[in-house]
Amino acid sequence: MIIVLVYTGGEIVYGATGAEYSIPPKITFPASEATTFEDVKNEIYGGLKYSETEYSLVIQGRYDVGALGPHFFQLIPLYETRSWQMIFDMTSA
């Protein structure tokens, strides 16, 4: 299981440890191995009270590419089920 953090209304900033967000998350929710990309989108739309007809989502996963050394986080775009499953597998291992 992982915890999904949803940010909106701020900006991505790059510091010494890579990508971060300028403000706290608006919503969070747990995701398990059974959680699909559609489930993620539905949680985001519902949690933010957004409509899919009014808003488009840009979904990115923040992944620590410096796992064996100093932490350094990179953003990975998530467009569909395969990219969601890849980031889930990498972060929940």
C-alpha positions, 0 to 999 in steps of 0.5 A, a space after each residue: 500500500 502507498 499513500 497518494 498525495 494530491 497537490 493543486 494550486 501551487 507549483 513544482 519547485 526543484 531543490 537539493 533533493 529534486 522535485 517538491 511542491 510549494 504547498 501541502 497536499 489538498 487530499 490524500 488517499 491510500 492505494 493498494 495493488 488492486 487500485 487502478 489508474 481509473 480509481 486514482 482519477 476518480 479519487 482525485 476528481 471526487 476528493 477535489 469536487 472536480 468534474 471530468 468535463 470541466 477539468 483535465 488532470 496532469 498526474 505525476 508520480 514522485 520517485 526517489 531515483 537516488 535510492 542507494 545514495 542521497 535522496 533525489 526525487 524525479 517526477 514521472 508522468 502517469 498517463 494510463 494503467 501501465 505507468 500507474 502500475 509501474 510507479 506503484 510497483 517501484 514505490 511499494 517495493 
